[in-house]
């Protein structure tokens, strides 16, 4: 059987470039070289080569995070080049990357989100205006982006201007939302038309991290990731359903991972990741392993899902 030509895309130009490069290394090492002929491309430097090689590429595997990689940009380019790829298309990718739009879509789907306000660059910020709604403590984050880059918890009004300023370094607008104290969990789904709900993972940063921030995500030993999550069976099933509903609300495809907070008996949706971390110890592969997928088998499945719709789209 002829090998599939796989274009592995990692790196890019977002603030999450280093994370993408590390993930790309892990995916490259795990892809079965008896099945795949893997060529590597960094969109920061290799777009011309990607164009030149497009006709011989069977499928792309995207390990890009943040703007220009997870927001629909690279997905639109691959669509133009007629290269299938794993995960969501332009619409789902863009919707999930936009925290304001995704909150509205979650709400329309009947999912709970934290109270929030939007702050634009150049807008005067009066900390007292946030005392009643959303109310302190607050979480301040860039409207677009991931890996908690530019995200801070604000305990008191005098901390808000600096937190907003930091968030706006990464984006023209920022989300200021109520801080939800509870158990942080994440739910993954896998599939195209038929979705498989993967086991729920519990996320427990150690005491040196106030929340699941960038350092907690990527520093070895900084966070305990427990699968299956230590929650009741009812909450477990409810979180799985919510992860699937969030996936559908944002028009995602292939796979996604939705982060949530369990507060009492209520589950609030934080955000959905359309290209979740992809190393053997990342959250999505952890849930998949609990469901019976090795890391290598998970990569095979994602490539299968990418190829499912090949040849069915309308061509000029």
Backbone as a ProteinNet text record, in pm:
[ID]
protein_1_A
[PRIMARY]
XXXXXXXXXXXXXXXXXXXXXXXXXXXXXXXXXXXXXXXXXXXXXXXXXXXXXXXXXXXXXXXXXXXXXXXXXXXXXXXXXXXXXXXXXXXXXXXXXXXXXXXXXXXXXXXXXXXXXXXXXXXXXXXXXXXXXXXXXXXXXXXXXXXXXXXXXXXXXXXXXXXXXXXXXXXXXXXXXXXXXXXXXXXXXXXXXXXXXXXXXXXXXXXXXXXXXXXXXXXXXXXXXXXXXXXXXXXXXXXXXXXXXXXXXXXXXXXXXXXXXXXXXXXXXXXXXXXXXXXXXXXXXXXXXXXXXXXXXXXXXXXXXXXXXXXXXXXX
[TERTIARY]
84.8	0	88.1	56.5	135.9	117.9	224.1	217.6	140	71.2	4.6	107.9	101.5	186.5	120.8	181.8	127.4	211.5	145	210.5	187	292.1	282.1	314.3	215.4	230.3	245.1	355.9	376.7	467.4	467.5	545.4	453.6	457.4	369.6	421.9	336.3	381.1	302.7	226.4	150	235.7	180.4	250.1	265.2	198	205.8	297.8	388.6	479	559.9	617.8	702.3	622.6	499.7	414.5	385.4	359.9	331.3	450.4	569.1	689.6	708.4	689.4	705	600.9	477.1	373.2	402.7	453.3	488.8	596.3	693.1	798.4	739	645.2	584.1	499.7	424	341	428.5	533.8	623.8	684.1	725.7	786.2	686.7	558.5	458.2	392.9	394.4	332.5	405.6	329.9	385.3	448.7	582.8	653.5	634.4	575.8	539	409.7	330.7	204.8	214.8	301.2	300	439.2	439.7	558.1	535.1	606.7	577.1	674.3	618.7	697.6	655.7	753	725.4	730.1	635.8	625.4	600.4	675.3	651.7	592	465	403.1	478.5	563.4	642	743.5	786.1	894.7	867.8	770.4	761.8	633.4	563.6	438.3	461.5	566.5	594.7	617.8	688.3	713.5	584.8	497	368	286.5	287.4	218.1	276.5	409.2	476.2	446.4	428.9	410.1	263.4	171.9	30.1	-27	5.4	-57	-20	93.2	135.2	101.2	40.7	5.1	-133	-142.8	-271.1	-353.3	-286.8	-356.3	-259.4	-311.9	-230.8	-267.9	-168.2	-192.1	-144.6	-240.4	-212.8	-182.6	-65	-30.6	7.1	-88	-70.4	-170.9	-130.5	-217	-221.1	-337.5	-350.9	-378.8	-369	-397.8	-313.9	-373.4	-313.7	-296.6	-329	-316.8	-440.1	-507.1	-623.4	-750.6	-739.4	-850.5	-918.4	-885.9	-946.4	-858.5	-749.3	-663	-595	-522.6	-451	-551.1	-666.4	-769.5	-821.9	-842.7	-886.8	-783.4	-657.4	-549.8	-547.8	-559.9	-559.5	-681.4	-794.1	-912.4	-883.9	-820.3	-786.3	-690.9	-600.6	-503.6	-560.7	-685.8	-754.4	-680.8	-631.9	-563.9	-652.8	-702.7	-781.7	-694.5	-757.2	-683	-771.2	-708.6	-784	-847.7	-962.8	-1024.6	-1119.6	-1155.9	-1258.8	-1214.8	-1315.6	-1290.3	-1281.5	-1296.2	-1281.2	-1383.8	-1510	-1615.1	-1597.2	-1583	-1568.2	-1441.9	-1333.5	-1207	-1217.9	-1275.1	-1288.7	-1383.2	-1493.7	-1591.1	-1531.6	-1457.2	-1400.1	-1288.3	-1213.7	-1103.8	-1154.2	-1273.6	-1330.5	-1411.2	-1355.5	-1420.6	-1553	-1567.4	-1693.8	-1801.1	-1770.7	-1866.3	-1901.7	-1801.8	-1829.4	-1920.2	-1902.2	-1991.3	-2135.6	-2155.2	-2291.4	-2349.1	-2266.6	-2314.4	-2343	-2258.9	-2288.3	-2423.1	-2442.3	-2567.5	-2688.2	-2676.9	-2787.9	-2817	-2714.1	-2731.3	-2779.8	-2801.9	-2851.9	-2744.1	-2618.4	-2506.9	-2474.7	-2429.8	-2397.9	-2259.7	-2247.5	-2118.6	-2112.2	-1990.7	-1973.8	-2017.5	-2074.3	-2104	-1975.7	-1985.8	-1865.1	-1895.7	-1788.6	-1793.5	-1675.4	-1689.6	-1583.5	-1519.2	-1386.5	-1311.1	-1228.9	-1241.1	-1168	-1041.9	-939.6	-817.6	-852.3	-799.8	-828.7	-948.1	-1023	-1139.2	-1093.8	-1146.5	-1114.7	-1173.9	-1096.4	-1139.3	-1155.2	-1278.1	-1306.9	-1330.2	-1235.6	-1248.7	-1377.3	-1433	-1553.7	-1675.3	-1670.9	-1782.3	-1798.7	-1693.1	-1696.8	-1728.7	-1751.2	-1773.3	-1904.7	-2006.7	-2136.7	-2149.4	-2114.4	-2120.5	-1994	-1916.5	-1939.9	-1917	-1841.2	-1811.9	-1679.1	-1604.5	-1472.6	-1486.5	-1390.6	-1272.7	-1311.1	-1218.1	-1240.5	-1128.7	-1159.3	-1057.4	-1051	-932	-912.1	-827.8	-875.8	-806	-823.5	-728.1	-747	-869	-936.8	-1055.4	-1020.5	-905.6	-859.2	-729.7	-703.4	-579.5	-606.4	-498.8	-511.2	-393.5	-386.4	-280.1	-271.7	-380.2	-386	-283.5	-232	-138.9	-211.6	-154	-214.1	-332.4	-351	-465.6	-423.9	-504.5	-475.3	-603.2	-588.2	-696.8	-681.5	-791.9	-793	-875.8	-810.9	-880	-939.9	-875	-917.9	-923.3	-1007.8	-1022.6	-893	-799.5	-676.5	-585.8	-615.3	-535.8	-588.6	-709.1	-773.7	-704.3	-668	-607.2	-482.9	-396.6	-275.5	-309.8	-407	-446.3	-505.9	-588.7	-646.4	-537.1	-442.5	-331.5	-251.7	-226.4	-152.4	-230.6	-361.2	-442.2	-442.8	-449.6	-457.8	-324.4	-217.9	-90.8	-100	-193.6	-205.7	-327	-415.5	-540.1	-600.5	-672.4	-736	-849.6	-899.6	-1006.7	-985.1	-1044.7	-1026.1	-1160.2	-1168.3	-1285.6	-1256.9	-1349.8	-1342.7	-1463.2	-1437.4	-1548	-1534.8	-1645.4	-1645.5	-1556.5	-1478.8	-1397.7	-1486.9	-1486.3	-1569.3	-1483.4	-1514.7	-1440.8	-1509.1	-1435.7	-1492.8	-1389.8	-1435.4	-1346.4	-1332.2	-1208.5	-1186.8	-1179.8	-1260	-1266.1	-1263.9	-1235.7	-1236.3	-1293.8	-1371.1	-1436.6	-1402.8	-1368.3	-1327	-1426.6	-1441.6	-1522.5	-1440.4	-1474.2	-1398.2	-1496.4	-1483.5	-1568.6	-1618.1	-1679.8	-1740.7	-1892.9	-1962.5	-2107.9	-2148.9	-2079.2	-2106.9	-1995.8	-2031.8	-1933.3	-1918.1	-1795.4	-1764.8	-1726.6	-1796.6	-1765.3	-1654.3	-1543.1	-1430.3	-1444.5	-1371.2	-1381.3	-1342	-1404.1	-1377.1	-1246.3	-1167.8	-1040.5	-1055.2	-1002.2	-998	-860.1	-857.6	-732.9	-708.3	-592.9	-563.3	-424.3	-411.7	-280.9	-232.8	-100	-50.4	-62	-29.9	-58.1	18.6	123.5	200.7	135.3	25.9	-43.7	-188.9	-230.9	-367.5	-474.1	-435	-527.5	-445.1	-512	-444.1	-383.4	-278	-216.5	-112	-40	55.9	160.1	215	317.1	260.3	138.4	75.4	49.9	20.7	-5.9	119.7	232.5	349	472.4	461.3	571.3	547.6	644.9	629.7	608.1	505.8	476.7	397.1	363.8	292.6	143.8	91	-52.6	-79	-175.7	-223.1	-341.9	-335.4	-443.6	-498.7	-619.9	-675.6	-787.9	-773.4	-874.3	-899.6	-1023.4	-1143.3	-1150	-1217.9	-1230.4	-1301	-1262.4	-1319.8	-1447.3	-1548	-1677.5	-1785.9	-1905.6	-2013.4	-2042.7	-2105.2	-2138.9	-2233.9	-2325.8	-2419.4	-2349.6	-2257.6	-2182	-2090.5	-2036.2	-1948.4	-2024.6	-2143.6	-2223.9	-2271.2	-2307.9	-2353.1	-2241.5	-2120	-2006.6	-1977.5	-1992	-1972.8	-2074.6	-2199.4	-2304.6	-2275.8	-2233.9	-2204.7	-2088.9	-1986.3	-1873.4	-1921	-2011	-2065.4	-2151.8	-2232.5	-2317.7	-2233.5	-2126.3	-2037.5	-1973.4	-1928.3	-1869.6	-1967	-2091.4	-2192.2	-2229.6	-2238.2	-2277.2	-2179	-2050.8	-1947.6	-1919.6	-1998.4	-1979.6	-1841.5	-1796.5	-1666.3	-1676.5	-1561.5	-1555.7	-1432.9	-1445.1	-1328.3	-1298.6	-1268.8	-1239.7	-1238.5	-1257.3	-1243.6	-1234.2	-1191.8	-1185.8	-1240.8	-1342.3	-1408.8	-1376.1	-1325	-1289.8	-1409.8	-1430	-1547.8	-1511.8	-1599.7	-1590.3	-1715.7	-1694.5	-1804.1	-1812.6	-1920	-1940.9	-2070.8	-2059.5	-2177.8	-2236.9	-2362.3	-2426.1	-2431.3	-2368.6	-2372.4	-2239.6	-2249.7	-2130	-2130.5	-2023.7	-2006.6	-1902.6	-1930	-1835	-1738.2	-1608.6	-1506.8	-1470.8	-1423	-1386.9	-1367.2	-1366.6	-1348.3	-1220.3	-1140.7	-1014.3	-1033.9	-1012.7	-1030.9	-904	-789.5	-664.1	-602.2	-652.3	-599.5	-454.2	-386.8	-248.5	-232.7	-127	-113	25.8	48.3	162.1	105.3	184.1	129.5	73.2	118	71.7	-28.1	-70	-168.3	-306.2	-397.8	-528.9	-611.3	-615.2	-695.3	-641.2	-511.2	-459.2	-477.6	-475.5	-499.7	-640.2	-738.7	-876.7	-892.5	-827.1	-836.1	-773	-663.8	-598.9	-690.3	-762.4	-857.5	-969	-998.2	-1102.4	-1049.3	-918.5	-862.4	-774.9	-747.6	-662.1	-519	-423.2	-285.4	-264	-154.4	-127.5	-116.1	-48.9	-33.6	-168.5	-252.3	-384.4	-473	-457.7	-533.6	-495.5	-366.4	-323.2	-378.6	-376.1	-434.6	-582.3	-654.3	-797.6	-824.4	-746	-764.3	-738.2	-641	-614.2	-728.7	-781.4	-898.3	-1015.5	-1040.4	-1150.7	-1126.9	-1001.4	-969	-1000.2	-980.7	-998.3	-1141.8	-1227.7	-1363.9	-1440.7	-1425.9	-1504.7	-1431.7	-1313.5	-1236	-1311.6	-1321.1	-1385	-1533.2	-1589.6	-1734.2	-1766	-1665.7	-1691.9	-1704.7	-1771.5	-1793.2	-1666.5	-1627.7	-1508	-1547.5	-1471.8	-1500.6	-1465.7
-119.6	0	124.2	220.7	343.1	425.3	491.3	576	704.9	755.5	885	996	1096.5	1213.9	1309.8	1326	1408.9	1535.4	1649.7	1777.5	1812	1812.2	1843.7	1991.3	2068.9	2212.8	2247.3	2309.5	2354.9	2476.4	2546.4	2669.8	2789.6	2857.2	2971.5	3097.7	3199.7	3331.6	3383	3298.6	3345.4	3340.1	3389.5	3386.3	3243.7	3148.5	3008.1	2926.7	2994.5	2928.3	2816.3	2843.7	2743.7	2618	2637.6	2522.8	2442.3	2512.7	2446.4	2364.5	2420.8	2349.4	2220.6	2231.2	2112.2	2006.1	2050	1955.3	1890.8	1971.6	1918.1	1811.3	1831.8	1730.9	1599.5	1607.9	1487.6	1414.9	1490.6	1428.8	1365.4	1433.9	1379	1246.6	1242.5	1120.2	1005.6	1037.6	932.2	885	965.7	923	801.4	701.6	574.9	594.9	585.8	611	497.6	385.1	280.1	314.2	406	446.9	582.4	668.5	807.9	854.5	932.7	1007.8	1150.3	1189.4	1314.3	1423.9	1533.9	1652.5	1762.8	1836.9	1936.1	2077.6	2161.3	2298.4	2390.6	2497.9	2604	2721.7	2757	2866.4	2998.9	3013.9	3137	3149.4	3036.7	3040.2	2956.2	2864.9	2760.7	2765.4	2877	2880.8	2862.5	2920.8	2903.9	2757.3	2686.5	2544.7	2463.9	2503.1	2436.2	2452.4	2572.1	2595.8	2506.3	2500.1	2423.9	2275.2	2226.7	2082.9	2042.6	2136.5	2111	1992.8	1979.5	1875.1	1734.3	1719.7	1585.4	1555.3	1650.3	1631.6	1567.1	1457.4	1388.5	1448.2	1489.3	1539.8	1624.7	1726.6	1807.7	1776.1	1778	1763.4	1892.9	1967.3	2100.4	2090.7	2137.8	2150.2	2296.8	2384.3	2528.7	2578.3	2674.5	2726.6	2878.9	2935.1	3079.3	3137	3269.7	3336.5	3283.1	3279.2	3235	3083.3	3011.6	2866.8	2794.1	2853.2	2788.4	2870.1	2978.8	3072.1	3067.4	2969.4	2958	3007.2	3077.7	3134	3024.7	2936.6	2830.2	2731.7	2715.9	2625.5	2677.3	2808.7	2865.8	2848.9	2865.8	2845.8	2702	2606.8	2465.9	2433.1	2495.4	2476.9	2524.8	2638.5	2690.8	2598.3	2536.9	2444.3	2303.8	2284.3	2155.5	2044	2080.6	1984.4	1958.3	1836.8	1807.8	1813.6	1839.1	1854.2	1809	1775	1728.6	1846.9	1823.5	1924	2016.3	2124.5	2215.7	2296.2	2338.6	2424.2	2569.7	2657.3	2800.8	2850.9	2814.5	2866.4	2824.2	2694.1	2644.9	2695.3	2701	2748.5	2894.4	2977.8	3120.2	3143.1	3069.4	3087.5	3051.4	2942.8	2899	2992	3051.1	3139.3	3272.6	3313.2	3441.3	3419.1	3458.7	3430.3	3504.1	3619.6	3690.6	3617.4	3583.8	3512.4	3377.1	3305	3172.1	3179.8	3283.1	3297.4	3316.9	3397.8	3418.3	3288	3212	3085.6	2982.1	2977.6	2888.6	2925.6	3055.1	3102.1	3063.7	3080.8	3045.3	2896	2814.9	2669.8	2625.9	2721.9	2689.1	2651.8	2683.9	2651	2769.7	2740.6	2845	2903.5	3035.9	3103.9	3204.9	3242.6	3341.7	3479.2	3562.8	3701.4	3771.2	3856.8	3917.4	4052.7	4127	4250.3	4251.8	4329.8	4345.9	4482.8	4487.2	4612.3	4626	4739.6	4764.8	4845.9	4827.2	4906.4	5054.2	5137.8	5280.1	5320.8	5223.6	5250.9	5277	5380.5	5408.3	5298.6	5252.7	5145.4	5200.8	5202.9	5243.6	5118	5081.9	4956.3	4945.6	5058	5052.4	5008.8	5030.5	4989.2	4837.6	4766.1	4619.6	4559.1	4642.7	4591.4	4514.7	4563	4495.1	4387.3	4420.7	4326.5	4336.7	4229.3	4093.9	4078.5	4170.7	4158.4	4090.9	4142.6	4087.6	3959.8	3866.3	3866.2	3844.4	3884.1	3877.7	3800.5	3753	3698.7	3790.6	3832.8	3918.8	3842.6	3836.8	3759.5	3825.4	3805.8	3854.7	3789.4	3864.6	3810.6	3691.2	3694.8	3584.6	3528.6	3403.1	3342.6	3225.7	3160.8	3042.2	3027.8	2912.3	2879.3	2976.7	3051.6	3148.8	3260	3283.1	3392.9	3525.3	3612.4	3741.7	3736.1	3624.6	3606.1	3625.8	3698.1	3722.2	3718.9	3681.9	3693.3	3825.4	3898	4028.4	4015.4	4033.5	4018.5	4149.7	4262.4	4392.3	4493.2	4596.4	4694.5	4759.1	4784.2	4853.5	4767.6	4637.6	4548.9	4542.7	4593.7	4575.4	4648	4776.7	4844.1	4773.9	4725.8	4657.4	4525.9	4452.7	4325.6	4348.3	4452.8	4484.3	4524.6	4604.3	4647	4527.2	4431.1	4311	4231.9	4216.7	4142.5	4212.7	4345.5	4421.4	4427.5	4381.4	4367.2	4257.2	4164.4	4049.7	4058.3	4155.7	4160.9	4300.2	4346.4	4477.8	4486.4	4373.3	4374.5	4262.1	4280.5	4184.3	4149	4026.7	3979.1	3994.6	4058.9	4070.2	3995	3882.1	3796.2	3759.5	3718	3676.5	3554.3	3555.3	3439.3	3334.6	3216	3108.2	3013	3007.2	2916.5	2780.7	2678	2544.3	2447.4	2334.4	2229.4	2246.2	2260.8	2277.1	2139.1	2122	1995.5	2024.8	1922.7	1940.2	1815.6	1838	1728.1	1729.3	1614	1602.2	1518.2	1552.9	1472.2	1443	1332.4	1284.7	1233.4	1280.1	1229.4	1340.7	1300.6	1395.8	1394.9	1311.8	1305.2	1239.7	1134.2	1064.5	1099.1	1155.8	1201.2	1100.8	1074.4	992.2	1084.2	1068.8	1148.4	1079.7	1147.3	1089.7	1117.8	1042.6	1063	1205	1253.3	1386.7	1385.5	1491.4	1507.5	1618.5	1595.9	1697.7	1762.9	1895.6	1972	2035.8	2003.9	2054.2	2116	2247.9	2314	2309.1	2303	2301.9	2440.6	2451.1	2571.7	2694.5	2676.3	2791.1	2858.8	2800.6	2858.3	2886.8	3013.7	3047.9	2991.1	2957.3	2895.1	2821.2	2761	2681.2	2775.3	2848.4	2948.8	2885	2968.5	2917.3	2827.9	2875	2796.2	2664.5	2669.1	2547.1	2447.9	2498.9	2411.6	2340.8	2411.8	2361.4	2335.7	2353.4	2319.6	2179.8	2093	1954.5	1949.8	1878	1861.6	1974.1	2078.1	2193	2165.8	2066.5	2039.7	1889.6	1850.2	1711.7	1703.7	1611.5	1591.5	1451.2	1444.5	1319.6	1273.1	1153.9	1098.1	951.7	917.9	1001	1097.9	1210.1	1313.4	1258.9	1313.4	1270.2	1351.4	1325.3	1392.1	1285.6	1322.2	1224.3	1174.8	1058.4	1003.8	1096.3	1159.1	1250.2	1371.1	1431	1544.9	1502.2	1381.4	1329	1322.1	1261.8	1247.7	1384.5	1470.4	1603.8	1680.9	1671.9	1741.3	1687.6	1557.4	1499.8	1554.7	1563.9	1618	1764.1	1841.4	1983.3	1999.8	1916.6	1924.1	1899.7	1803.3	1776.9	1893	1949.1	2062.4	2183.2	2207.8	2319.7	2298.5	2177.6	2140.1	2171	2130.9	2152.9	2301	2370.8	2511	2595.8	2556.7	2632.4	2577.4	2478.4	2416.7	2354.2	2288	2221.4	2089.2	2035.5	1911.2	1831.7	1700.5	1614.1	1586.6	1691.6	1678.1	1816	1820.6	1943.7	1907.9	2006.6	1989	2114.8	2099	2212.6	2217.5	2331.9	2353	2407.5	2357.8	2391.4	2407.4	2471.8	2481.3	2418.1	2323.1	2265.3	2340.4	2417	2497.3	2451.8	2378.9	2319.1	2217.6	2236.5	2146.9	2206.1	2322.5	2391.7	2376	2358.6	2350	2469	2548.1	2664.3	2633.6	2676.2	2657.6	2774.7	2744.5	2847.8	2873.8	2771.8	2787.3	2650.6	2649.5	2526	2537	2432.6	2426.1	2339	2396.1	2319.6	2248.2	2290.6	2215.2	2201.4	2107.5	2089.9	2045.6	2064.9	2021.3	1876.5	1850.5	1718.8	1660.7	1631.5	1550.8	1431.2	1326.7	1209.4	1239.2	1349.5	1380.8	1496.4	1545.3	1652.8	1601.4	1694.4	1659	1574.6	1614.6	1536.5	1394.1	1374.7	1237.4	1158.2	1228.7	1160.4	1103	1182.3	1133.3	1022.4	1039.7	937.2	806	815.5	693.6	619.5	695.8	633.6	563.7	614	554.9	442.6	413.4	299.5	333.4	463.2	503.2	527.2	457.6	499.1	632	699.7	826.7	805	700	670.9	641.1	563.4	531.1	655.3	747.9	871.5	953.7	962.5	1036.1	970.6	837.6	766.2	801.7	803.8	832	974.7	1070.1	1208.5	1222.8	1150.3	1153.8	1088	978.4	915.4	1012.7	1083	1179.3	1293.8	1334.4	1441.1	1399.5	1272.2	1222.1	1179.1	1173.3	1123.4	1202.2	1333.4	1414.6	1448.2	1391.1	1425.3	1381.8	1471.3	1439.4	1468.6	1510.5	1537.3	1684.3	1772.7	1915.2	1958	2070.1	2122.2	2189.8	2158.5	2219.4	2307.7	2417.6	2501.4	2430.5
0	0	0	-86.6	-94.7	32.3	71.2	189.7	158.1	259.2	247.2	265.3	180.1	195.8	294.5	410.1	516.9	529.8	525.7	552.8	699.1	778.1	920.6	939.9	985.6	1001.3	1148.4	1185.1	1322.7	1321.6	1433.6	1443.3	1432.3	1317.4	1296.4	1360.9	1366.5	1411.6	1532.4	1597.5	1713.2	1839.4	1949.1	2077.5	2129.7	2066.9	2107.7	2016.5	1948.5	1854.8	1922.2	2039	2104.7	2139.4	2185.9	2218.3	2092	1982.4	1855.3	1807.3	1818.9	1774.5	1855.6	1986.8	2071.7	2036.7	2014.5	1976.1	1841.9	1747.7	1616.8	1625.3	1713.3	1732.1	1780.5	1874.9	1930.9	1825.6	1746.9	1643.9	1536.1	1496	1394.9	1442.7	1568.5	1622.2	1627.5	1651.5	1670.6	1541.7	1436.8	1310.9	1255.1	1217.9	1170.2	1032.5	1027.2	901.4	800.6	844.9	749.8	676.5	733.8	672.2	603.4	656.4	614.5	571	464.2	425.5	474.4	578.8	648.3	605.9	559.2	527.4	623.4	673.7	777.1	718.7	762.6	715.5	834.4	840.7	937.8	862.1	888.1	813.1	822.3	923.3	934.8	822.2	765.1	666.1	541.5	546.5	443.5	360.3	357.3	282.2	132.2	78.2	-64	-97.6	-10	-34.2	-22.4	70.9	84.4	-44	-100.3	-227.6	-336.2	-342.1	-447.3	-436.8	-313.8	-291.2	-285.5	-297.5	-268.5	-344.6	-471.7	-554.1	-509	-443.6	-401.2	-254.8	-184.6	-44.2	-34.3	38.4	57.3	171.1	276.5	394.2	475.5	541.7	632.4	776.8	862.3	1005.7	1070.9	1125.6	1179.3	1329	1367.7	1509.6	1533.3	1505.8	1522.4	1625	1704.2	1809.1	1801.8	1836.3	1838	1700.2	1687.5	1560.5	1445.5	1329.5	1203.5	1195.1	1301.4	1296.5	1343.6	1442.7	1503.3	1481.1	1405.8	1392.4	1256.3	1175.2	1043.6	930.4	963.1	858.5	777.9	845.5	773.9	714.2	779.9	727.3	593.1	582.5	456	346.7	382.1	284.4	234.4	327	286.5	201.2	231	145.8	3.4	-9.1	-141.7	-215.8	-139.3	-199.1	-216.9	-174.5	-185.4	-110.9	6.8	93.6	214.7	233.5	353.9	479.1	592.9	717.9	832.7	943.8	1059	1130.6	1189.4	1273.3	1200.5	1269.8	1223.5	1102.1	1024.5	910.4	950.7	851.7	875.5	977.3	959.2	1045.5	1190.7	1214	1350.5	1416.9	1340.1	1395.7	1438.5	1350.5	1380.9	1498.3	1503.3	1611.4	1746.2	1751.7	1878.9	1925.2	1831.4	1868.8	1923.2	1882.4	1925.3	2052.7	2166.6	2294.6	2310.8	2246.3	2253.1	2173	2049.1	1964.8	2025.4	2073.6	2128.1	2250.5	2334.1	2449.3	2404.1	2301.7	2251.3	2194.8	2124.3	2067.3	2175.7	2279.5	2392.7	2454.8	2476.2	2538.8	2454.7	2322.9	2233.7	2239.4	2267.6	2276.9	2414.5	2506.2	2638.6	2738	2707.3	2796.3	2886.9	3006.5	3103	3074.6	3082.8	3075.7	3189.7	3227	3333.1	3283.8	3370.5	3332.5	3286.3	3186	3129.4	3067.9	3041.9	2965.5	2868.7	2761.7	2663	2681.6	2676.1	2683.5	2556.5	2489.1	2366.3	2394.5	2310.3	2321.5	2303.2	2391.9	2387.7	2472.7	2521.3	2606.6	2749.5	2812.1	2952.1	3040.9	3136.8	3226.3	3367.4	3415.2	3552.2	3635	3721.3	3797.5	3876.1	3919.1	4000.4	3918.5	3786.6	3701.3	3697.6	3735.3	3730.7	3868.2	3967.9	4103.1	4114.6	4044.3	4052.5	3944.7	3819.8	3708.5	3626.5	3610.1	3661.8	3812.9	3876.6	4019	4044.9	4141.6	4174.1	4256.2	4242.5	4154.7	4008	3919	3775.7	3706.9	3588.2	3498.8	3377.3	3340.4	3224	3123.2	2998.8	2896.6	2760	2668.9	2531.8	2468.4	2381.8	2315.5	2227.4	2163.5	2080.2	2139.4	2113.5	2161.1	2252.5	2294.7	2379.2	2471.5	2537.5	2632.3	2748.7	2773.4	2883.4	2870	2748.9	2725.7	2748.8	2830.9	2859.7	2952.7	3022.3	3111.9	3257.5	3334.7	3475.6	3557.8	3683.8	3781.1	3854.6	3867.4	3934.1	4061.4	4174.6	4302.6	4350.6	4318.4	4368.9	4255.1	4267.2	4159.9	4114.2	4206.4	4167	4078.5	4067.8	3982.4	3839.5	3818.4	3688.3	3573.4	3585.4	3470.5	3416.6	3503.9	3458.1	3388.7	3442.3	3380.9	3242.6	3229.3	3098.4	3001.3	3048.4	2962.9	2912.1	2999.7	2958.3	2854.8	2874.2	2777.5	2642.8	2644.5	2520.1	2446.3	2508.5	2436.9	2331.3	2349.9	2261	2168	2190.5	2113.7	2125.5	2024.7	2034.2	2135.5	2182.9	2282	2382.7	2499.3	2607.9	2669.8	2719	2792.4	2942	3012	3158.3	3212.6	3277.6	3320.4	3467.5	3524.5	3665.1	3683.7	3790	3825	3890.9	3836.3	3887.9	3971.1	4098	4185	4182.5	4148.8	4140.4	4088.8	4040.8	3989.7	3839.6	3791.8	3648.3	3582.8	3479.2	3406.7	3257.4	3179.2	3034.8	2969.6	2863.8	2793.7	2646.7	2593.5	2453.8	2376.2	2249.3	2158.5	2034.2	1968.3	1852.8	1748.7	1623.5	1517.3	1426.8	1316	1223.4	1240.2	1166.7	1180.9	1312.3	1350.3	1476.3	1574.3	1688.8	1786.4	1900.2	1935.7	2052.6	2167.2	2279.7	2398	2477.2	2492.9	2565.2	2715	2798.3	2942.9	2985	3091.3	3143.9	3223.3	3204.5	3275	3378.1	3496	3601.9	3601.3	3614.7	3608.5	3744.2	3806	3940.3	3941.6	3916.7	3927.9	4072.5	4092	4229.1	4291.8	4418.1	4495.8	4447.6	4367.6	4319.4	4198.9	4149.8	4034	4073.2	4065.3	4106.1	4013.7	3890.6	3796.1	3692.1	3594.3	3492.1	3387.5	3429.5	3344.2	3252.6	3178	3079.9	3145.9	3258.2	3327	3379.4	3433.6	3484.3	3372.5	3252	3138	3088.8	3090.7	3017.9	3104	3235.9	3324.8	3381.2	3360.5	3406	3556.2	3599	3740.3	3802.9	3724.2	3781.3	3799.9	3729.8	3733.2	3735	3814.4	3811.4	3717.4	3623.6	3526.7	3547.3	3598.6	3650	3558.4	3504.4	3414.3	3451.6	3480.3	3477.8	3595.3	3573.6	3675.9	3799.8	3914.2	4042.8	4071.6	3991.5	4008	4002.5	4040.7	4042.2	3900.9	3893.4	3762.3	3686.8	3760.3	3696.1	3636.4	3712.7	3660.9	3545.9	3556.2	3450.8	3318.6	3321.4	3199.3	3150.1	3244.3	3206.5	3136.9	3189.3	3128	2988.3	2968.6	2835.9	2736.7	2780.8	2694.2	2660.9	2760.1	2738	2640.6	2652.8	2558.8	2416	2398.3	2264.7	2217.4	2307.3	2268.9	2229.8	2301.9	2268.8	2132.7	2107.4	1978.1	1864.3	1881.7	1778.1	1766.5	1878.6	1876.6	1796.9	1799.6	1728.8	1589.4	1546.3	1413.3	1399.2	1504.9	1500.9	1424.1	1392.9	1316.7	1359.6	1354.7	1377	1522.3	1595.6	1738.2	1801.5	1930.9	2006.9	2153.9	2231.7	2377	2441.5	2525.1	2587.5	2736.1	2780.9	2920.8	2995.8	3116.7	3196.2	3342.5	3417.4	3562.8	3623.4	3713.2	3790.4	3922.5	3938.6	4059.1	4124	4234.9	4294.6	4199.4	4160	4062.8	3922.8	3905.4	3776.8	3702.8	3571.9	3488	3392.7	3397.6	3312.2	3205.2	3084.5	2974.4	2972	2964.1	2953.6	2807.3	2738.1	2597.2	2534.1	2401.8	2325.6	2243.3	2247.7	2173.5	2050.7	1932.2	1808.9	1765.8	1815.5	1796.7	1934.5	2013.9	2148.9	2145.5	2259.4	2271.2	2227.3	2152.2	2090.8	2119	2246.7	2287.1	2363.6	2383.9	2453.6	2592	2656.4	2791.6	2792.9	2676.8	2670.9	2710.6	2735.4	2789.3	2693.5	2565.4	2471.3	2456	2431.2	2423.7	2552.8	2667.9	2795.6	2798.9	2759.3	2756	2653.1	2537.7	2433.6	2479.8	2552.3	2603.2	2699.6	2782.9	2875.1	2798.1	2676.6	2592.5	2504.1	2514.3	2441.3	2322.8	2298.9	2187.6	2236.2	2177.8	2198.2	2126.9	2155.2	2088.5	1937.6	1898.1	1755.6	1690.3	1760.3	1705.8	1697.4	1792.5	1787.9	1664.4	1636.2	1516.9	1390.5	1385	1270.7	1255	1366.5	1360.8	1312.2	1357.8	1314.5	1165	1113.6	969.5	893.1	945.8	882.9	875.6	984.2	986.9	888.8	873.4	778.2	635.7	607.9	471.1	441	543.2	524	419.2	419.1	326.9	198.4	178.3	58	-67.8	-162.6	-290.1	-293.6	-177	-174.3	-192.1	-177.4	-188.7	-334.8	-355.6	-490.5	-540	-660.8	-719.2	-836	-858.1	-974.3	-1102.7
[MASK]
++++++++++++++++++++++++++++++++++++++++++++++++++++++++++++++++++++++++++++++++++++++++++++++++++++++++++++++++++++++++++++++++++++++++++++++++++++++++++++++++++++++++++++++++++++++++++++++++++++++++++++++++++++++++++++++++++++++++++++++++++++++++++++++++++++++++++++++++++++++++++++++++++++++++++++++++++++++++++++

